[in-house]
Amino acid sequence: MAEDTPDGTDTDEEGLRDKLARLRQQHRDLDAAIDALEMSGAADPLRIRRLKKMKLAIKDEIGFIEDQLVPDIIA
């Protein structure tokens, strides 16, 4: 079972992998929502912009977690 540190981050690899899976799903969901709004033709540009910002923030967090899970190899 994953334990959280005081700042809310998971401390073990399993917890990070679970969080990574959730973030990837959220990223896909946001992508689908953005596509649906854009296809509807009556989309609010501000709402789409906010969703894209959220998607980008999630992508950044995914990258950060992936970096924690992949060990640095000095060649």
C-alpha positions as CSV (number, residue, x, y, z in Angstrom):
1,M,0.0,0.0,0.0
2,A,1.3,3.4,-0.9
3,E,2.0,5.9,1.8
4,D,1.7,9.6,1.2
5,T,4.3,12.1,2.4
6,P,3.2,15.3,4.0
7,D,3.3,17.1,0.6
8,G,0.8,14.5,-0.8
9,T,3.3,12.6,-3.1
10,D,3.4,8.9,-3.1
11,T,6.6,7.4,-1.7
12,D,6.8,4.0,-3.4
13,E,6.9,2.9,-6.9
14,E,3.6,1.1,-6.9
15,G,1.9,4.3,-5.7
16,L,3.6,6.3,-8.4
17,R,2.5,3.8,-11.1
18,D,-1.1,4.0,-9.9
19,K,-1.0,7.8,-10.0
20,L,0.6,7.7,-13.4
21,A,-2.2,5.5,-14.7
22,R,-4.9,7.8,-13.3
23,L,-3.1,10.9,-14.8
24,R,-2.9,9.2,-18.2
25,Q,-6.6,8.4,-18.1
26,Q,-7.4,12.0,-17.1
27,H,-5.2,13.2,-20.0
28,R,-7.1,11.0,-22.5
29,D,-10.5,12.1,-21.0
30,L,-9.5,15.8,-21.4
31,D,-8.4,15.1,-25.0
32,A,-11.7,13.5,-25.8
33,A,-13.7,16.4,-24.1
34,I,-11.7,19.0,-26.1
35,D,-12.2,17.2,-29.3
36,A,-16.0,16.9,-28.6
37,L,-16.2,20.6,-27.8
38,E,-14.3,21.6,-30.9
39,M,-16.5,19.4,-33.1
40,S,-19.7,20.7,-31.7
41,G,-19.1,24.1,-33.3
42,A,-20.7,26.0,-30.4
43,A,-17.8,25.6,-28.1
44,D,-16.7,28.3,-25.6
45,P,-13.1,29.2,-26.6
46,L,-12.3,30.1,-23.0
47,R,-13.5,26.7,-21.8
48,I,-11.4,25.0,-24.4
49,R,-8.4,27.0,-23.5
50,R,-8.8,26.1,-19.8
51,L,-9.2,22.4,-20.6
52,K,-6.0,22.6,-22.8
53,K,-4.1,24.2,-19.9
54,M,-5.3,21.4,-17.6
55,K,-4.2,18.8,-20.1
56,L,-0.8,20.4,-20.4
57,A,-0.4,20.5,-16.6
58,I,-1.3,16.8,-16.4
59,K,1.2,16.0,-19.2
60,D,3.9,17.8,-17.2
61,E,3.0,15.8,-14.1
62,I,3.1,12.6,-16.1
63,G,6.6,13.5,-17.3
64,F,7.8,14.2,-13.8
65,I,6.5,10.9,-12.5
66,E,8.0,9.0,-15.4
67,D,11.3,10.6,-14.6
68,Q,11.1,9.4,-11.0
69,L,10.3,5.9,-12.1
70,V,13.1,5.6,-14.7
71,P,16.5,5.4,-13.1
72,D,19.2,7.7,-14.4
73,I,21.8,5.7,-16.4
74,I,25.1,7.5,-16.8
75,A,26.8,6.1,-19.9
